[in-house]
Structure formats: structure tokens, C-alpha cells
Amino acid sequence: MPYVTLEEFVTVVTGDSIEQAVSEGRCLMQPFGCGEPVELGAGDDPEDQMLYDLSWQMTGLCPECQRDVEDIEDEEQANRSAACQSFVSFMTLWSELERDDDE
Ligand SMILES: [Zn+2]
């Protein structure tokens, strides 16, 4: 069965990669991220910050863009590009697959 990883999906759409973004200490390029440098450990809540840091290493998205993604999931009508919506669907599917592995 063909299986596309999140990493491959991102690379196809943006020409950027999560690995590259993380190794350069920045957010993914648009349309997924903002391409800005990621400041680790800058949040008020250390536990929240740790979660954001972990997510960044998995998704390549800075805390601000992660919040944007959460907003899109909350608001069905969010006016976003098709690529961005696909990304959100993919991430949702991906996290569901991760959950299945735990069973
Ligand atoms: Zn960002």
C-alpha cells in the first residue's frame, strides 16, 4: 500500500522539508508555516512550551503556526488555501494513525 509520510507531503508541496526547517531552527516555508526562526523555550508555560517544541520537531511549525492550525480545525469556515486545508486534513489523519499504533 502506498504510504506518504508527512515529511514527503511537505517536501512535495513546498520544496522545503521538516528536517531542514528543524535543523535550521525555523518554521516551515509558506503556505504551511511562516518561515520565521523558531524561538525555543520562550513561552510563559514551560509545559506548553515543551509540547510546542516537540510538535515543532515533528511538524516543522513554530508555536504561532501550530496555533493557526488548531484554529483551522476549530473553524470549518476558515478562509484558507486548499494546500493548507489538505495539510490540516493530513495532520489530523496522521495523528489518528499515531493513536491507532498505541492500541
Ligand atoms: Zn511559523
Boltz pocket constraint, residues with backbone or C-beta under 6 A from the ligand:
constraints:
  - pocket:
      binder: B
      contacts: [[A, 27], [A, 28], [A, 33], [A, 34], [A, 35], [A, 36], [A, 61], [A, 62], [A, 63], [A, 64], [A, 65]]
      max_distance: 6.0
